[in-house]
Amino acid sequence: MTTIGLTRPAAEPADTGVPAGDALEALDAFDPLHPDEPDPQPLGSDAGNRLREIVEHQPGCLTEVTAGGRVLAMNAAHVALMGANGVGQFYQDFVSLTDRERVDDFVRRVSQGESGSLEYLMVLPGARSRDVVSDAVPLERPSDHGTAVLMVTRDLTDLREFEDQLRHPSDSATQASKQLEEQLRQQSVEHQQAAEDRERKFVAEREVERRRVGQALDRART
């Protein structure tokens, strides 16, 4: 993998009218938060090794391949995903036959300066497979070795399986859905029947009350 170097340009001193040496001594005397703090140094070999260690153990799946697809480097996360260390092999060998041409063309185009993403099926040892997507960018290699391709790969298998379940529910889920629909229909019928019974009872009670009032009026007239 390529080592990244970080440098910071020195700041221009402000024109305060005070000699530079006196100004620095005064700042040191009144800066209790940074007593005798050494100047930051450019990224050295120790920092570079630390950066490589972070890349190696970070959770994202990183792989560096040549324009022809040969794997130059692979971090621990990608080795764990594939179940094998593919360094020295062709990346396309870990891809399904139906997707190899697409992956080969994708790697070639990225090595020529493009960047992008591609979904494909990765084939793993033991006849297992994973749906993955790789984001890739061109990466200049040192010592005139041309341009490599840096790939960041994510596993989409669980997401795709969930999407498939939503599109094609299982027999048990379909049966449960039908049972729920029937239960709701039955409850609706029962509620409607109860409402009709209450209405009939109200009409009957109203008729009884009407007759009682009529009889009372008849008695009052006589």
matplotlib code that plots the C-alpha trace (Angstrom):
import matplotlib.pyplot as plt

x = [0.0, 1.1, 2.4, 0.8, 3.1, 1.8, 3.7, 2.7, 4.1, 5.7, 3.6, 4.9, 5.7, 3.5, 5.2, 4.8, 7.8, 9.4, 12.5, 11.7, 13.9, 12.3, 8.8, 9.3, 10.8, 7.8, 5.3, 7.1, 7.0, 3.2, 2.0, 1.4, -0.5, 2.4, 5.6, 8.7, 6.5, 8.7, 7.9, 5.8, 7.8, 6.8, 5.4, 8.4, 8.9, 7.3, 4.2, 4.2, 4.3, 1.5, -0.6, 0.0, -1.0, -4.3, -5.1, -4.3, -6.7, -9.4, -12.9, -13.4, -12.2, -9.3, -7.5, -4.9, -4.7, -2.8, -4.5, -4.5, -6.3, -3.4, -3.8, -0.9, -2.2, -5.2, -6.0, -7.2, -10.9, -10.9, -9.0, -11.7, -14.5, -13.0, -11.8, -8.4, -5.5, -5.5, -2.2, -0.4, -3.6, -5.9, -8.9, -11.2, -10.6, -12.7, -15.6, -18.4, -18.0, -21.0, -19.3, -15.7, -15.8, -17.5, -15.0, -12.1, -13.4, -14.1, -10.5, -9.1, -11.1, -10.2, -6.5, -6.9, -8.0, -11.7, -13.4, -16.7, -18.6, -19.6, -21.9, -21.0, -21.0, -17.9, -17.2, -15.6, -13.9, -16.4, -18.8, -20.0, -20.8, -21.4, -23.1, -20.6, -20.1, -16.6, -15.8, -12.5, -10.1, -6.8, -3.6, -0.2, 2.5, 6.0, 9.1, 7.3, 5.3, 2.2, -1.2, -2.9, -6.5, -7.5, -10.8, -13.0, -15.5, -18.7, -20.8, -24.4, -25.5, -27.8, -29.3, -30.1, -31.6, -33.9, -34.9, -35.7, -37.8, -39.8, -40.3, -41.0, -42.4, -42.0, -45.0, -45.2, -45.3, -47.9, -50.0, -49.7, -50.7, -53.8, -54.7, -54.4, -56.6, -59.2, -59.1, -59.6, -62.5, -64.1, -63.8, -65.3, -68.3, -68.7, -68.6, -71.2, -73.4, -73.1, -74.0, -77.1, -78.2, -77.9, -79.9, -82.7, -82.8, -83.0, -85.9, -87.8, -87.3, -88.4, -91.6, -92.3, -91.9, -94.2, -96.9, -96.6, -96.9, -99.9, -101.6, -101.0, -102.6, -105.6, -106.2, -105.8, -108.6, -111.0]
y = [0.0, 3.6, 5.5, 8.9, 11.8, 14.8, 18.1, 21.5, 24.7, 27.1, 30.1, 33.6, 35.8, 38.9, 42.3, 43.6, 45.9, 43.6, 41.6, 38.1, 36.6, 38.7, 38.0, 34.2, 34.4, 36.5, 34.0, 31.1, 32.8, 33.4, 30.2, 27.8, 25.4, 24.5, 24.6, 23.7, 21.9, 20.6, 21.6, 19.1, 17.0, 15.6, 12.1, 9.8, 6.1, 5.4, 7.3, 5.7, 2.2, 3.2, 4.4, 1.1, -0.8, 1.2, 0.5, -3.2, -3.5, -1.1, -2.8, -1.9, -4.4, -2.9, -4.4, -3.1, -4.7, -4.1, -2.9, -6.6, -7.6, -9.3, -8.7, -6.6, -6.2, -7.1, -6.0, -8.4, -7.5, -8.5, -11.7, -12.5, -11.8, -13.9, -16.7, -16.7, -14.4, -13.5, -11.7, -12.8, -14.2, -12.6, -10.9, -12.1, -15.7, -14.9, -13.6, -15.6, -16.6, -14.4, -11.3, -11.8, -9.8, -6.9, -6.9, -7.1, -4.1, -2.2, -2.6, -1.7, 1.5, 2.6, 2.0, 4.4, 7.2, 6.6, 5.9, 4.3, 1.4, -2.1, -4.7, -8.4, -11.9, -13.0, -16.7, -18.0, -21.3, -24.0, -23.1, -20.1, -16.7, -13.1, -10.2, -7.3, -3.8, -2.3, 1.4, 1.9, 4.7, 4.8, 4.7, 5.7, 3.2, 4.2, 3.7, 4.0, 0.8, 2.4, 2.9, 0.4, 0.2, 0.7, -1.1, -0.7, -3.6, -4.0, -7.1, -6.7, -10.3, -9.7, -6.6, -8.4, -11.4, -9.0, -7.2, -10.6, -11.6, -8.4, -9.1, -12.8, -13.6, -17.2, -19.7, -19.3, -15.5, -15.7, -18.1, -15.8, -12.9, -14.7, -15.8, -12.2, -11.0, -13.6, -12.6, -8.9, -9.8, -11.9, -9.1, -6.7, -9.0, -9.4, -5.7, -5.1, -7.8, -6.3, -2.8, -4.3, -6.0, -2.8, -1.0, -3.6, -3.5, 0.3, 0.2, -2.4, -0.4, 2.8, 1.0, -0.3, 3.3, 4.7, 2.2, 3.0, 6.7, 6.1, 4.0, 6.6, 9.3, 7.1, 6.7, 10.4, 11.1, 8.8]
z = [0.0, -0.6, 2.4, 2.9, 3.9, 5.8, 6.1, 7.4, 5.9, 8.4, 9.3, 8.3, 11.3, 11.7, 11.5, 15.1, 15.3, 17.9, 17.1, 16.2, 19.0, 21.7, 20.4, 20.5, 24.1, 25.2, 23.7, 25.4, 28.7, 28.5, 27.0, 30.0, 27.8, 25.6, 27.8, 25.8, 23.2, 20.4, 16.8, 14.9, 12.5, 9.1, 9.0, 9.6, 9.3, 12.7, 11.8, 8.4, 10.0, 12.3, 9.4, 7.6, 10.7, 10.9, 7.3, 7.8, 10.8, 9.9, 9.4, 5.8, 3.1, 1.2, -1.8, -4.2, -7.6, -10.8, -14.0, -15.0, -11.8, -9.9, -6.1, -4.7, -1.1, 0.9, 4.5, 7.2, 6.8, 3.1, 3.8, 6.4, 3.9, 1.2, 3.6, 1.8, 1.2, -2.5, -2.7, -5.9, -7.4, -9.9, -8.2, -11.0, -9.8, -6.8, -8.8, -10.4, -14.0, -15.1, -13.5, -14.3, -17.6, -15.9, -13.0, -15.4, -17.4, -14.3, -13.0, -16.4, -16.6, -13.1, -13.7, -16.7, -14.4, -13.8, -10.4, -9.6, -8.0, -9.2, -7.7, -8.4, -6.9, -5.1, -4.9, -1.7, -0.7, 0.1, -2.8, -0.8, -2.4, -1.3, -2.9, -2.7, -4.0, -4.6, -4.8, -6.6, -7.4, -9.3, -7.2, -8.5, -7.7, -6.8, -9.0, -12.3, -11.8, -13.3, -11.8, -9.5, -8.3, -4.7, -4.0, -0.9, -0.8, 1.2, 1.8, 0.6, 1.1, 4.1, 2.6, -0.7, 1.1, 3.1, -0.1, -1.7, 1.3, 0.9, -2.8, -2.4, 1.0, 2.2, 2.3, 6.1, 5.9, 3.2, 5.3, 8.3, 6.2, 5.0, 8.5, 9.7, 6.8, 7.7, 11.3, 10.5, 8.2, 10.9, 13.4, 10.9, 10.4, 14.2, 14.7, 12.0, 13.5, 16.9, 15.5, 13.8, 17.0, 18.9, 16.3, 16.4, 20.2, 20.1, 17.6, 19.7, 22.9, 21.1, 19.9, 23.4, 24.8, 22.1, 23.0, 26.7, 26.1, 23.8, 26.4, 29.1, 26.8, 26.2, 30.0, 30.5, 28.0, 29.7]

ax = plt.figure().add_subplot(projection="3d")
ax.plot(x, y, z, "-o")
ax.set_aspect("equal")
plt.show()
